[in-house]
Amino acid sequence: MALRYILAIDGGGTKVLAELKEQASGATFRAQAGSASISNDLDLALENIVKVTRDVCQQSGAKPSEIVTVMGVAGGSSQSLAEQLTVMLKLVYEIEFASLQITSDAITSLYGANLGDPCVVIALGTGAVGARLNAQKQTKLVSGWGFSVDDFGGGARIGLMAVQQLLNDIDIYDLPKSRLTVRLSEQLGCTRQTISSWLKQAKPADYAAFSPLVFSLQNDCEAAKTVLTEHTQSVVRLINKSRGNSPLPVILIGGLAKVSQPLLPRALQNELSPCKGDSLTGAAILAAKHYHDIIEKGQPNEP
């Protein structure tokens, strides 16, 4: 069957976005669903990716066999997870694209942030990851190993540190003492039983949901200031690791970019460049390249 469409999918810890474009007419179709981090919850990610895929196909009348697809998803740098996702799409949901490339959302963000030109990108969302694209189109991921061991600088880590402030108060005082921990106790409780119950079922997105509260209290609560001081240090370390010795422009992206940037040292803030596009933009750029490679050369390039 002839190739007619390109599909860009951006999946993170909070939501997944899809944009399907018909190449001949330029018509675009979009859909959105919940979390699609394959490193945090593969089954949930699969469910939401299937949801947006079926949505845009229903809108457009497209068949998967007519579509060249690039998915940039959290955890997509893991070959084993990417292979599991591919197999499950085909065997469980009978979705088999003409071409499917699965990569990390950090890579698609990297291509989108400077519209495919060389740069360093620091993505701060539920998780945190750095990426570098050089003049030879070589890419490198830095950090972003997942919530259980890494993601320092992300919203889930901010929420985790905030919860740890509450646990510390309970251990020492038997009740929350700061404005931050009082607000948290309203949602988690303030006894070992209620907090433990929440902790057992909490996912990274649940922790990340507390980050807006922490930022809102940064001028009025020492506990919130403590959390954000550590957060800022984590972001600085991630920036330094990601750019290495390269002179490339550094771009801060993601849901926490705008609120985190003012916390950085002034000299570092002055070195940052504006973002030109997002992860979905990058996935679309890569999907278009794959489409033309298949049409013109018969062989897609790996991102």
ZATIDREN-641433 format. One line per 10 residues: their letters; for each residue x, y, z of N, C-alpha, C. Coordinates in pm, whole numbers. Last residue first. Example, Ala and Ser with C-alpha at 12.3 -4.5 7.8 and 13.67 -1.06 7.14 Angstrom:
BEGIN
SA) 1285:-225:708:1367:-106:714:1290:3:787 | 1319:-569:780:1230:-450:780:1320:-330:780
//
This chain:
BEGIN
PENPQGKEII) 1734:775:1400:1753:904:1467:1873:897:1560 | 1829:606:1096:1802:598:1239:1821:734:1303 | 1667:649:778:1783:669:866:1741:655:1010 | 1509:414:555:1505:521:655:1634:528:734 | 1530:351:217:1590:311:346:1585:426:444 | 1457:436:-29:1411:304:10:1466:258:144 | 1503:681:-128:1617:591:-117:1576:448:-81 | 1255:813:-153:1363:843:-246:1475:739:-246 | 1081:699:39:1033:729:-96:1150:740:-194 | 1246:680:264:1181:560:211:1140:582:65
DHYHKAALIA) 1319:946:297:1423:844:278:1364:717:217 | 1072:1063:343:1144:1095:219:1257:997:192 | 1013:944:595:921:933:481:996:955:350 | 1224:1034:753:1207:891:727:1120:869:604 | 1167:1309:754:1294:1260:699:1284:1112:665 | 919:1308:884:928:1358:746:1056:1310:679 | 1001:1214:1133:908:1134:1054:912:1177:907 | 1164:1426:1220:1222:1295:1196:1132:1207:1110 | 966:1628:1238:1085:1648:1155:1147:1513:1120 | 793:1511:1427:744:1538:1291:860:1558:1194
AGTLSDGKCP) 956:1512:1649:908:1383:1597:858:1399:1454 | 985:1791:1680:1100:1708:1648:1060:1573:1592 | 722:1861:1747:785:1919:1628:901:1832:1583 | 705:1724:1987:617:1683:1878:670:1737:1745 | 887:1871:2138:914:1730:2108:829:1680:1993 | 893:2204:1985:882:2108:2095:911:1966:2049 | 1095:2494:1893:994:2392:1869:995:2290:1981 | 1274:2683:1980:1203:2710:1855:1091:2609:1827 | 1380:2843:2277:1334:2720:2214:1249:2754:2091 | 1666:3059:2318:1521:3033:2313:1489:2904:2239
SLENQLARPL) 1955:2974:2523:1895:3017:2397:1745:2985:2397 | 2160:3078:2800:2054:2997:2743:1997:3059:2616 | 2335:3245:2924:2390:3158:2820:2282:3076:2749 | 2204:3371:3127:2241:3452:3011:2295:3368:2895 | 2191:3170:3319:2068:3214:3252:2100:3289:3123 | 2454:3170:3405:2403:3056:3329:2275:3091:3256 | 2466:3412:3542:2557:3390:3430:2508:3274:3342 | 2276:3369:3749:2252:3469:3644:2340:3445:3521 | 2184:3035:3833:2278:3147:3844:2263:3240:3724 | 1826:2967:3834:1963:2937:3795:2054:3057:3818
LPQSVKALGG) 1570:3048:3873:1643:3001:3991:1790:2977:3961 | 1456:3105:3628:1492:3218:3715:1572:3177:3839 | 1413:2830:3530:1518:2917:3474:1554:3034:3566 | 1189:2711:3644:1322:2675:3694:1429:2773:3647 | 970:2799:3510:977:2830:3652:1115:2798:3710 | 1024:2710:3246:996:2852:3272:1013:2887:3419 | 1058:2427:3275:1165:2515:3224:1144:2660:3266 | 867:2247:3342:933:2315:3452:1041:2413:3406 | 779:2138:3098:685:2209:3183:747:2286:3297 | 1036:2199:2846:954:2118:2936:869:2204:3029
ILIVPLPSNG) 1376:2325:2809:1239:2298:2765:1164:2219:2871 | 1649:2523:2731:1573:2464:2841:1429:2447:2796 | 1935:2494:2539:1793:2530:2538:1723:2452:2649 | 2244:2617:2439:2173:2536:2539:2029:2586:2550 | 2451:2594:2147:2349:2664:2226:2276:2569:2319 | 2786:2452:2181:2651:2455:2123:2554:2535:2210 | 3047:2406:2240:3003:2546:2239:2860:2561:2188 | 3124:2130:2464:3073:2182:2337:3032:2329:2349 | 3209:1984:2675:3299:2090:2628:3249:2157:2501 | 2896:1930:2816:3035:1888:2814:3125:2004:2777
RSKNILRVVS) 2622:1952:2817:2695:2027:2715:2843:1989:2710 | 2551:1775:3024:2495:1758:2890:2575:1835:2784 | 2674:1855:3260:2703:1723:3205:2662:1714:3057 | 2557:2109:3290:2703:2096:3275:2740:1961:3214 | 2285:2043:3321:2330:2129:3211:2479:2109:3185 | 2296:1890:3556:2251:1829:3432:2294:1911:3310 | 2379:2080:3744:2463:1963:3716:2425:1898:3583 | 2156:2250:3733:2289:2300:3694:2381:2184:3661 | 1960:2078:3833:1948:2130:3697:2083:2180:3647 | 2053:2039:4095:2039:1924:4004:2033:1970:3859
QTHETLVTKA) 2032:2295:4198:2164:2234:4188:2162:2115:4092 | 1752:2319:4194:1835:2407:4112:1975:2348:4092 | 1682:2124:4387:1635:2113:4248:1723:2196:4155 | 1791:2239:4616:1844:2111:4566:1804:2089:4420 | 1623:2462:4625:1769:2479:4620:1834:2353:4566 | 1374:2350:4652:1407:2414:4525:1556:2446:4514 | 1385:2250:4916:1360:2160:4804:1406:2222:4673 | 1422:2492:5055:1521:2384:5063:1508:2288:4946 | 1185:2626:4998:1313:2682:4952:1422:2575:4952 | 1005:2464:5136:995:2474:4990:1125:2529:4931
AECDNQLSFV) 1095:2517:5396:1098:2380:5345:1092:2379:5193 | 1044:2789:5424:1182:2743:5421:1194:2601:5366 | 815:2979:5248:832:2856:5326:975:2806:5311 | 773:3186:5073:703:3191:5202:730:3072:5293 | 869:3158:4822:901:3284:4890:846:3290:5033 | 774:2910:4736:919:2931:4744:957:3059:4817 | 521:2817:4694:557:2851:4832:704:2893:4847 | 499:2746:4431:411:2854:4479:450:2902:4618 | 674:2530:4413:711:2657:4350:627:2773:4404 | 516:2340:4551:649:2377:4600:690:2511:4542
LPSFAAYDAP) 290:2321:4384:276:2366:4522:410:2415:4576 | 401:2212:4149:346:2348:4148:329:2406:4288 | 481:1948:4249:581:2051:4217:522:2191:4206 | 295:1752:4287:320:1841:4400:416:1955:4365 | 294:1594:4064:178:1681:4083:197:1778:4199 | 510:1427:4090:526:1549:4010:411:1646:4029 | 395:1215:4231:492:1302:4297:504:1435:4222 | 236:1117:4024:173:1158:4150:266:1249:4229 | 421:1046:3830:330:1157:3801:260:1207:3927 | 546:821:3957:618:947:3935:526:1066:3908
KAQKLWSSIT) 295:689:4188:375:682:4067:447:817:4048 | 193:524:4487:234:648:4419:323:620:4298 | 122:315:4646:62:320:4513:108:440:4430 | 266:348:4878:267:217:4813:212:223:4671 | 209:606:4968:341:577:4913:342:446:4835 | -48:579:5078:-27:659:4957:104:623:4890 | 11:417:5298:-86:371:5199:-69:447:5067 | 179:583:5441:231:459:5385:139:404:5276 | -5:780:5521:104:815:5430:160:690:5364 | -172:632:5692:-228:697:5573:-119:732:5472
QRTCGLQESL) 14:533:5888:-75:444:5813:-124:509:5684 | 141:755:5998:220:656:5924:130:568:5837 | -45:1057:5935:-11:941:6017:68:841:5931 | -143:1260:5784:-26:1289:5868:2:1177:5969 | -244:1285:5436:-264:1253:5576:-139:1285:5656 | -213:1376:5180:-156:1245:5213:-191:1197:5352 | -343:1622:5172:-366:1525:5065:-320:1383:5102 | -266:1756:5394:-407:1765:5359:-443:1663:5250 | 6:1732:5388:-68:1644:5479:-218:1647:5452 | 77:1939:5216:89:1802:5171:7:1706:5257
RVTLRSKPLD) 31:2158:5383:-48:2143:5260:-40:2000:5207 | 225:2105:5577:84:2113:5616:-5:2091:5493 | 457:2125:5426:417:1994:5478:273:1992:5528 | 455:2404:5361:458:2300:5259:406:2168:5313 | 461:2528:5605:345:2551:5518:338:2443:5410 | 579:2291:5856:595:2400:5759:468:2417:5675 | 505:2073:6015:544:2199:6079:552:2316:5981 | 295:1789:6081:362:1878:5985:389:2014:6048 | 382:1578:6363:286:1654:6285:361:1745:6188 | 585:1462:6504:456:1392:6500:347:1468:6428
YIDIDNLLQQ) 840:1561:6487:741:1639:6563:605:1571:6575 | 999:1367:6354:1054:1449:6461:947:1510:6550 | 839:1229:6168:936:1156:6250:981:1237:6372 | 700:1439:6049:626:1336:6124:720:1261:6218 | 911:1573:5922:832:1640:6025:758:1539:6112 | 991:1374:5741:1085:1421:5843:1010:1491:5957 | 769:1359:5578:808:1242:5658:903:1281:5770 | 781:1614:5460:667:1576:5545:703:1458:5636 | 1017:1590:5316:1006:1695:5419:891:1663:5515 | 940:1390:5141:1043:1360:5241:1046:1466:5351
VAMLGIRAGG) 769:1537:4979:714:1432:5064:813:1393:5173 | 965:1695:4853:862:1758:4935:799:1656:5031 | 1106:1503:4712:1175:1578:4818:1075:1648:4910 | 900:1425:4535:958:1329:4629:1027:1400:4744 | 862:1660:4388:755:1607:4472:805:1509:4575 | 1112:1671:4262:1069:1781:4348:960:1731:4444 | 1098:1434:4114:1199:1447:4219:1166:1562:4315 | 895:1501:3937:874:1389:4029:974:1394:4144 | 1009:1711:3788:900:1738:3881:875:1626:3980 | 1375:1689:3770:1238:1677:3723:1135:1699:3831
GFDDVSFGWG) 1617:1687:3885:1584:1809:3812:1442:1806:3758 | 1691:1352:3831:1713:1468:3917:1699:1596:3835 | 1655:1104:3713:1555:1209:3685:1568:1327:3780 | 1725:810:3899:1774:935:3841:1660:1036:3827 | 1615:572:3990:1758:594:4011:1806:733:3971 | 1340:580:3948:1392:500:4059:1539:529:4089 | 1290:732:3718:1263:788:3850:1330:710:3963 | 1546:730:3461:1421:686:3523:1412:728:3668 | 1766:841:3345:1764:696:3360:1636:643:3423 | 1848:1100:3276:1717:1051:3235:1703:900:3244
SVLKTQKQAN) 2184:1141:3143:2090:1120:3255:1956:1071:3202 | 2198:1225:2806:2265:1237:2935:2161:1229:3045 | 2246:1113:2470:2158:1134:2585:2241:1139:2713 | 2349:1240:2163:2391:1178:2290:2291:1214:2398 | 2381:1215:1807:2308:1252:1928:2364:1178:2049 | 2506:1361:1510:2520:1258:1612:2451:1306:1739 | 2517:1547:1311:2388:1485:1338:2399:1365:1431 | 2745:1688:1305:2746:1565:1226:2616:1485:1245 | 2706:1885:1490:2700:1923:1349:2697:1802:1256 | 2508:1724:1753:2623:1797:1698:2607:1822:1548
LRAGVAGTGL) 2294:1737:2016:2296:1711:1872:2408:1792:1812 | 2228:1606:2336:2315:1691:2254:2310:1642:2108 | 2027:1623:2632:2059:1564:2503:2141:1662:2421 | 1905:1530:2958:1977:1618:2869:2007:1546:2738 | 1612:1508:3160:1713:1445:3076:1779:1552:2991 | 1371:1428:3403:1469:1525:3354:1576:1452:3275 | 1012:1393:3452:1151:1351:3467:1243:1461:3419 | 812:1578:3411:797:1482:3519:934:1424:3555 | 1058:1797:3294:915:1770:3305:890:1684:3427 | 1297:1941:3125:1253:1934:3264:1101:1918:3268
AIVVCPDGLN) 1559:1889:2915:1415:1873:2926:1376:1849:3072 | 1792:2062:2752:1765:2013:2886:1614:2010:2903 | 1991:2031:2463:1857:2050:2519:1850:1988:2658 | 2216:2182:2247:2202:2101:2368:2066:2133:2428 | 2245:2160:1884:2216:2228:2010:2226:2129:2126 | 2213:2186:1527:2286:2142:1646:2254:2227:1770 | 1871:2182:1393:2008:2231:1394:2077:2192:1525 | 1606:2106:1421:1696:2015:1354:1841:2059:1348 | 1492:2318:1567:1441:2283:1434:1541:2200:1353 | 1568:2324:1823:1641:2412:1732:1610:2378:1587
AGYLSTIADS) 1373:2150:1933:1411:2273:2003:1483:2373:1914 | 1344:1911:1782:1244:2017:1775:1291:2150:1828 | 1563:1753:1842:1541:1794:1703:1441:1909:1694 | 1517:1729:2118:1643:1781:2069:1629:1831:1925 | 1275:1598:2130:1285:1735:2182:1410:1804:2129 | 1358:1353:2029:1263:1433:1951:1260:1578:1999 | 1529:1285:2242:1582:1299:2106:1487:1381:2020 | 1355:1272:2458:1466:1367:2464:1525:1390:2325 | 1193:1066:2402:1136:1199:2381:1243:1306:2395 | 1377:810:2228:1347:886:2349:1283:1020:2315
TIQLSAFEIE) 1203:628:1967:1321:686:2029:1280:759:2156 | 1099:419:1715:1074:460:1853:1205:509:1914 | 962:409:1401:1086:436:1474:1047:485:1613 | 805:225:1156:794:275:1294:932:290:1354 | 626:207:857:758:223:920:736:282:1057 | 365:124:832:456:101:719:600:112:767 | 255:-28:1145:282:86:1057:370:44:940 | 15:-212:1277:145:-231:1213:166:-120:1111 | -185:-310:1522:-141:-184:1463:2:-205:1410 | -305:-506:1679:-305:-519:1533:-278:-385:1465
YVLKLMVTLQ) -281:-521:1950:-375:-422:1897:-383:-421:1744 | -107:-737:1993:-223:-718:2081:-328:-627:2017 | 84:-728:1785:19:-852:1821:-109:-835:1903 | 160:-451:1749:127:-540:1637:41:-658:1680 | 202:-349:2003:117:-275:1910:68:-368:1799 | 385:-538:2098:250:-532:2156:154:-454:2068 | 611:-480:1941:548:-612:1934:405:-607:1987 | 668:-215:2023:642:-248:1883:566:-379:1870 | 716:-252:2297:608:-165:2253:569:-198:2109 | 942:-416:2289:819:-465:2352:699:-384:2305
EALSQSSGGA) 1122:-241:2168:1084:-363:2099:955:-421:2156 | 1144:-48:2368:1095:-9:2237:1048:-131:2158 | 1258:-204:2571:1125:-148:2590:1063:-107:2457 | 1505:-263:2447:1415:-372:2487:1273:-321:2507 | 1623:-12:2409:1590:-95:2293:1489:-204:2330 | 1556:285:2556:1575:143:2588:1529:57:2471 | 1471:528:2477:1612:497:2448:1645:352:2482 | 1214:564:2567:1232:513:2432:1376:483:2395 | 1162:689:2801:1205:550:2809:1234:488:2674 | 915:884:2664:1000:868:2780:1034:720:2799
VGMVTVIESP) 922:887:2305:855:858:2432:957:848:2544 | 852:963:1994:948:1005:2095:883:989:2230 | 791:786:1710:745:807:1847:863:849:1933 | 710:819:1378:819:836:1475:756:866:1610 | 585:647:1095:566:696:1231:698:709:1306 | 409:649:803:546:646:855:543:716:990 | 123:470:693:180:573:781:326:544:815 | -30:279:584:-3:396:499:81:501:571 | -86:96:776:4:52:668:38:165:571 | -284:223:933:-145:219:980:-45:182:870
KAGSQQCVDR) -494:430:732:-463:296:781:-317:294:826 | -707:718:775:-579:655:744:-573:514:799 | -919:874:834:-945:760:748:-819:684:711 | -893:1083:1015:-840:1099:879:-881:990:782 | -1012:1003:1257:-1036:1137:1204:-1003:1147:1055 | -900:749:1287:-1045:763:1268:-1078:899:1209 | -635:818:1327:-670:735:1211:-821:745:1182 | -650:958:1565:-612:1031:1443:-643:950:1317 | -741:741:1733:-815:867:1722:-780:938:1592 | -546:549:1722:-678:518:1667:-761:645:1645
TVKVINELAL) -345:697:1851:-326:647:1715:-460:618:1650 | -446:744:2104:-426:859:2015:-407:814:1871 | -465:471:2195:-581:561:2196:-562:676:2098 | -206:375:2182:-309:315:2097:-428:409:2086 | -100:534:2384:-48:547:2247:-148:489:2148 | -240:438:2605:-262:575:2562:-209:602:2421 | -149:170:2620:-292:200:2612:-317:340:2557 | 126:208:2649:73:140:2532:-74:174:2512 | 131:327:2904:181:399:2788:125:340:2660 | 35:117:3060:-42:241:3052:1:322:2929
DLDNSISASG) 243:-70:3018:105:-103:2983:20:22:2967 | 475:64:3116:463:25:2975:319:-1:2935 | 560:298:3311:443:209:3307:416:173:3162 | 822:407:3293:749:410:3419:632:311:3422 | 906:372:3034:997:332:3142:926:329:3276 | 713:478:2877:726:333:2875:823:283:2981 | 487:715:2937:626:687:2970:644:535:2975 | 244:846:2884:299:747:2789:448:729:2812 | -65:962:3032:78:931:3041:122:826:2939 | -344:1035:2810:-269:1043:2934:-123:1000:2921
AQARFTAGSA) -385:1210:2494:-430:1117:2598:-336:1130:2718 | -487:1365:2188:-414:1370:2314:-473:1269:2411 | -448:1442:1837:-515:1374:1948:-425:1380:2071 | -503:1576:1505:-435:1571:1634:-518:1499:1740 | -417:1609:1168:-515:1558:1263:-442:1534:1394 | -384:1804:869:-331:1748:993:-444:1712:1089 | -314:1820:521:-414:1814:628:-356:1747:751 | -150:1810:305:-103:1888:420:-202:1890:535 | -203:1656:83:-288:1774:108:-235:1864:218 | 8:1463:82:-41:1525:-41:-115:1656:-16
QEKLEALVKT) 50:1378:349:156:1443:274:105:1518:152 | -129:1428:635:-138:1371:501:-43:1448:410 | -19:1377:961:-22:1470:848:-31:1392:718 | -99:1361:1301:-94:1289:1175:-108:1389:1061 | 22:1380:1616:-13:1465:1501:8:1384:1373 | -35:1333:1962:-15:1275:1830:-56:1376:1724 | 88:1319:2295:30:1398:2186:60:1328:2054 | 39:1220:2628:89:1184:2496:12:1265:2392 | 145:1324:2961:50:1311:2850:120:1263:2724 | 332:1277:3170:202:1338:3198:100:1314:3089
GGGDIALIYR) 566:1166:3080:511:1116:3205:372:1168:3236 | 517:1151:2719:591:1178:2842:519:1125:2964 | 538:1126:2374:483:1067:2496:572:1092:2616 | 447:1221:2066:530:1267:2178:467:1216:2306 | 447:1126:1732:391:1101:1865:493:1143:1970 | 356:1178:1401:449:1216:1508:379:1195:1641 | 318:1026:1096:260:1038:1229:371:1068:1329 | 245:1089:757:346:1078:861:277:1103:996 | 92:916:476:90:997:597:220:985:675 | 113:748:258:36:871:241:50:967:359
LAM) 249:490:67:265:575:186:194:707:162 | 48:227:-73:128:348:-87:135:425:45 | 85:-120:0:0:0:0:88:124:0
//
